């Protein structure tokens, strides 16, 4: 089980020479997700060798341009590449209209189905699930309807302790599946062999919480408690806390306080305002509250294995 996060873009507002709007590529338990798609995302994908064909699920946090203006261009490129496999887009209500209208006016027709999952609930909900991963929304507070996303691996089956099972000749390979599922084993003499004697614990499921543009919300700790990696926007430093509140953003100090209160393993900061020339200041401020804080930077990879 593994988690690998590639930062494609991590700055706020307008793109600049060396500053790209928000976009991330997440690989978790061999599943691949694109999270937000600011302008220039597909250029960054090529630069950092993110395979276009691997992207089947795109999650858009909100309909501000620095988080989705690259989406129509990316879908157009998929068409040019003769993609045929369907793609799923999860985002706020309205995303279907803006994407379909843009493609229609440009006469950019594709062979592949685009399946929209429009979101409107202000409560956390399960929006994606397969046999490996599940994704929940994290309701945020911004100037427009906004969600973050919580990605969790599903717990794998328990592992058979072969040495232990050899002590019980009655146990055959055909019994392994039920034992892996956590069941005890009943011997013919009536003795019950506990599952803990026959198996090893599976690897700990990994998790990633993505908190896009939002005011500081201490209550989020209930949703993101104990996650392995937390990305939290930090548009401002604490000297601009009033401005952060007014514009629906957070400071590095606030992001770090939430990480501490939520008992997360690692914090990644991003969405820096262009008013700051030295982003190291964000890390310094955050580490006053939470030591394991790091800066998102284009091309930077955060990786965890269970």
C-alpha positions as CSV (number, residue, x, y, z in Angstrom):
1,X,0.0,0.0,0.0
2,X,1.4,3.4,-1.0
3,X,0.6,7.0,-1.4
4,X,2.4,9.3,-3.8
5,X,1.5,12.9,-4.3
6,X,3.0,15.0,-7.1
7,X,2.6,18.8,-7.0
8,X,1.9,20.2,-10.4
9,X,0.9,23.7,-9.3
10,X,0.6,25.4,-5.9
11,X,0.2,29.1,-6.3
12,X,-2.8,31.3,-6.0
13,X,-4.5,33.6,-8.6
14,X,-2.7,34.3,-11.9
15,X,0.0,32.1,-13.5
16,X,3.5,33.5,-13.6
17,X,6.8,32.5,-15.1
18,X,7.6,30.1,-12.2
19,X,4.3,30.0,-10.4
20,X,1.5,27.7,-11.5
21,X,-2.1,27.5,-10.2
22,X,-3.3,24.6,-8.2
23,X,-3.2,21.1,-9.6
24,X,-2.1,17.8,-8.0
25,X,-1.6,14.2,-9.1
26,X,-2.4,11.5,-6.5
27,X,-1.5,7.9,-6.7
28,X,-2.9,5.9,-3.9
29,X,-3.1,2.1,-3.8
30,X,-2.5,2.0,-7.6
31,X,-5.4,4.3,-8.3
32,X,-4.7,7.6,-10.1
33,X,-6.5,11.0,-9.5
34,X,-6.1,14.5,-10.7
35,X,-7.1,17.1,-8.1
36,X,-7.9,20.5,-9.4
37,X,-6.8,21.7,-12.8
38,X,-5.6,25.3,-12.9
39,X,-4.3,26.9,-16.1
40,X,-1.2,25.1,-17.5
41,X,-1.9,21.8,-15.8
42,X,-1.4,19.7,-18.9
43,X,2.0,21.4,-19.5
44,X,3.0,20.5,-15.9
45,X,1.8,16.9,-16.4
46,X,4.1,16.5,-19.4
47,X,7.0,18.2,-17.6
48,X,6.7,15.9,-14.6
49,X,5.8,12.8,-16.6
50,X,2.3,12.2,-15.5
51,X,0.7,9.8,-18.0
52,X,-2.4,11.3,-19.6
53,X,-3.9,7.9,-20.1
54,X,-3.8,7.2,-16.4
55,X,-6.2,10.0,-15.6
56,X,-9.7,8.6,-15.3
57,X,-11.0,10.7,-12.4
58,X,-10.7,14.4,-11.9
59,X,-11.8,16.2,-8.7
60,X,-12.5,20.0,-8.9
61,X,-12.8,21.8,-5.5
62,X,-14.5,24.9,-6.7
63,X,-15.2,27.1,-9.8
64,X,-12.6,29.8,-9.4
65,X,-10.4,29.9,-12.4
66,X,-7.1,29.1,-10.7
67,X,-8.6,25.7,-9.9
68,X,-10.3,24.7,-13.1
69,X,-9.3,26.9,-16.1
70,X,-7.0,24.1,-17.4
71,X,-9.8,21.5,-17.5
72,X,-11.3,22.3,-20.9
73,X,-7.8,22.4,-22.5
74,X,-7.0,19.0,-20.9
75,X,-10.2,17.4,-22.2
76,X,-9.5,18.8,-25.6
77,X,-6.1,17.3,-25.6
78,X,-7.6,13.9,-24.6
79,X,-9.7,14.2,-27.7
80,X,-6.7,15.0,-29.9
81,X,-5.0,11.9,-28.5
82,X,-7.9,9.8,-29.6
83,X,-8.9,8.8,-26.1
84,X,-11.9,6.4,-26.0
85,X,-12.1,5.5,-22.3
86,X,-14.6,7.5,-20.2
87,X,-13.5,10.1,-17.8
88,X,-15.3,11.1,-14.6
89,X,-15.3,14.6,-13.3
90,X,-16.4,15.5,-9.7
91,X,-17.1,19.1,-9.0
92,X,-19.6,21.8,-8.0
93,X,-22.9,22.1,-9.7
94,X,-22.3,24.2,-12.9
95,X,-19.2,22.4,-14.0
96,X,-21.0,20.4,-16.5
97,X,-22.5,23.5,-18.1
98,X,-19.3,25.4,-18.4
99,X,-17.3,22.5,-19.8
100,X,-19.9,21.3,-22.3
101,X,-20.6,24.8,-23.5
102,X,-16.9,25.5,-24.0
103,X,-16.4,22.3,-25.9
104,X,-19.5,22.9,-28.0
105,X,-18.6,26.4,-29.1
106,X,-15.1,25.3,-29.9
107,X,-16.6,22.3,-31.8
108,X,-14.2,20.1,-29.9
109,X,-16.1,16.9,-30.0
110,X,-14.6,13.8,-28.4
111,X,-15.1,10.1,-28.8
112,X,-14.8,9.4,-25.1
113,X,-17.7,9.9,-22.6
114,X,-17.4,12.6,-20.0
115,X,-19.4,11.7,-16.9
116,X,-20.1,14.5,-14.5
117,X,-20.8,14.1,-10.8
118,X,-22.0,17.5,-9.7
119,X,-21.8,18.3,-6.0
120,X,-24.1,20.5,-3.9
121,X,-24.3,19.0,-0.4
122,X,-22.8,21.0,2.4
123,X,-22.3,17.8,4.4
124,X,-19.4,15.3,3.9
125,X,-20.5,12.5,1.6
126,X,-19.0,9.5,-0.1
127,X,-18.6,10.4,-3.8
128,X,-16.3,7.7,-5.1
129,X,-15.6,4.1,-4.2
130,X,-14.0,1.1,-5.8
131,X,-12.4,-2.0,-4.3
132,X,-9.3,-0.1,-3.3
133,X,-10.1,3.5,-2.4
134,X,-13.0,5.6,-1.2
135,X,-13.3,9.4,-1.5
136,X,-15.3,11.7,0.7
137,X,-16.0,15.4,0.3
138,X,-14.6,17.9,3.0
139,X,-17.0,20.8,3.0
140,X,-15.1,24.1,3.2
141,X,-15.9,27.8,3.6
142,X,-14.9,30.0,0.7
143,X,-16.5,32.8,-1.3
144,X,-18.2,30.2,-3.5
145,X,-19.3,26.6,-2.9
146,X,-16.1,24.6,-2.2
147,X,-15.1,21.1,-1.2
148,X,-11.9,19.5,-0.2
149,X,-11.5,15.7,-0.7
150,X,-10.5,12.9,1.6
151,X,-8.9,9.9,0.0
152,X,-8.7,6.7,2.0
153,X,-7.4,3.3,1.2
154,X,-9.7,0.4,2.1
155,X,-8.4,-2.1,4.6
156,X,-6.9,-5.1,2.9
157,X,-7.6,-8.7,4.0
158,X,-5.6,-10.1,6.9
159,X,-2.5,-12.2,6.0
160,X,-2.4,-15.9,6.7
161,X,0.2,-17.0,9.2
162,X,1.3,-20.2,7.4
163,X,3.4,-21.4,10.3
164,X,0.5,-21.1,12.7
165,X,-2.0,-22.9,10.4
166,X,0.4,-25.9,10.1
167,X,-0.3,-26.6,13.7
168,X,-3.9,-27.4,12.7
169,X,-4.0,-30.1,9.9
170,X,-7.7,-29.6,9.5
171,X,-7.2,-26.1,8.1
172,X,-7.0,-26.4,4.3
173,X,-6.3,-23.8,1.6
174,X,-10.0,-23.6,0.8
175,X,-10.5,-22.2,4.3
176,X,-8.0,-19.4,3.9
177,X,-10.5,-16.9,2.4
178,X,-12.8,-16.9,5.4
179,X,-9.8,-16.7,7.7
180,X,-8.4,-13.7,5.8
181,X,-11.8,-12.0,6.2
182,X,-11.3,-12.2,10.0
183,X,-13.2,-15.3,10.9
184,X,-12.1,-17.7,13.7
185,X,-11.8,-21.4,12.8
186,X,-13.9,-24.1,14.4
187,X,-12.1,-27.4,14.8
188,X,-13.9,-30.8,14.6
189,X,-13.4,-31.3,18.4
190,X,-15.3,-28.0,19.1
191,X,-12.2,-25.9,19.8
192,X,-12.3,-22.4,18.4
193,X,-9.0,-21.1,17.1
194,X,-9.0,-17.3,17.2
195,X,-8.3,-15.4,14.1
196,X,-5.5,-13.5,15.7
197,X,-3.5,-16.8,16.1
198,X,-3.9,-17.6,12.4
199,X,-3.3,-14.3,10.7
200,X,-1.2,-11.1,10.7
201,X,-2.6,-7.6,10.7
202,X,-2.9,-6.1,7.2
203,X,-0.9,-2.9,6.4
204,X,-2.4,0.3,7.8
205,X,-4.6,2.0,5.2
206,X,-3.1,5.3,4.1
207,X,-5.1,8.5,3.7
208,X,-4.7,12.0,2.1
209,X,-6.8,15.1,2.9
210,X,-6.9,17.9,0.4
211,X,-8.2,21.2,1.8
212,X,-8.5,23.7,-1.0
213,X,-9.4,27.4,-0.6
214,X,-11.1,27.9,2.8
215,X,-11.3,30.1,5.8
216,X,-9.8,28.5,9.0
217,X,-12.3,25.8,10.1
218,X,-11.2,24.1,13.4
219,X,-14.2,21.7,13.1
220,X,-12.4,20.0,10.2
221,X,-10.4,18.0,12.6
222,X,-13.4,15.7,13.0
223,X,-13.1,14.7,9.3
224,X,-9.4,14.6,8.9
225,X,-8.2,13.2,12.2
226,X,-5.1,11.1,11.9
227,X,-4.6,11.3,8.1
228,X,-1.1,10.6,6.8
229,X,-0.8,13.7,4.7
230,X,-2.8,16.9,4.9
231,X,-2.6,19.6,2.2
232,X,-4.0,22.8,3.5
233,X,-4.1,26.1,1.7
234,X,-2.0,28.9,3.3
235,X,-2.5,31.9,1.1
236,X,-1.3,34.4,3.7
237,X,1.0,34.6,6.7
238,X,-0.5,35.5,10.1
239,X,0.2,39.3,9.6
240,X,-2.6,39.2,7.1
241,X,-5.0,37.1,9.2
242,X,-7.8,39.7,8.9
243,X,-7.4,39.7,5.1
244,X,-7.5,35.9,5.1
245,X,-10.8,35.8,6.9
246,X,-12.3,38.5,4.6
247,X,-11.3,36.7,1.4
248,X,-12.1,33.1,2.6
249,X,-8.5,31.9,3.0
250,X,-6.2,30.7,5.7
251,X,-2.8,31.5,7.1
252,X,0.2,29.1,7.4
253,X,-0.2,29.4,11.2
254,X,-3.9,28.4,11.0
255,X,-3.1,25.4,8.7
256,X,-0.5,24.2,11.1
257,X,-2.8,24.6,14.1
258,X,-5.4,22.5,12.4
259,X,-2.7,19.9,11.5
260,X,-1.7,19.7,15.2
261,X,-5.3,19.5,16.5
262,X,-6.1,16.8,14.0
263,X,-3.0,14.7,14.9
264,X,-2.1,14.3,11.2
265,X,1.3,12.9,10.3
266,X,2.5,15.4,7.7
267,X,1.3,18.9,6.6
268,X,1.8,20.3,3.1
269,X,1.3,24.0,2.6
270,X,0.3,25.7,-0.7
271,X,-1.7,28.4,-2.6
272,X,0.7,31.1,-1.7
273,X,-0.2,34.7,-2.4
274,X,2.0,36.4,-4.9
275,X,2.6,39.3,-2.5
276,X,5.2,37.0,-0.8
277,X,8.5,36.7,-2.6
278,X,10.0,34.1,-0.1
279,X,7.8,31.1,0.4
280,X,10.1,29.8,3.1
281,X,8.4,32.2,5.4
282,X,5.3,29.9,5.2
283,X,7.2,26.9,6.4
284,X,8.9,28.9,9.2
285,X,5.5,30.2,10.5
286,X,3.9,26.8,10.3
287,X,6.7,25.0,12.1
288,X,6.1,27.2,15.1
289,X,2.9,25.2,15.6
290,X,3.5,21.9,13.8
291,X,7.0,20.6,13.1
292,X,6.4,18.2,10.3
293,X,5.2,21.0,7.9
294,X,6.5,21.2,4.3
295,X,6.1,23.4,1.3
296,X,4.3,22.4,-1.9
297,X,6.5,23.3,-4.9
298,X,6.0,22.4,-8.6
299,X,7.4,18.9,-9.3
300,X,7.8,18.1,-5.6
301,X,6.8,14.6,-4.6
302,X,5.5,13.4,-1.2
303,X,5.5,9.6,-0.8
304,X,4.5,7.3,2.0
305,X,4.5,3.4,2.0
306,X,2.7,1.3,4.6
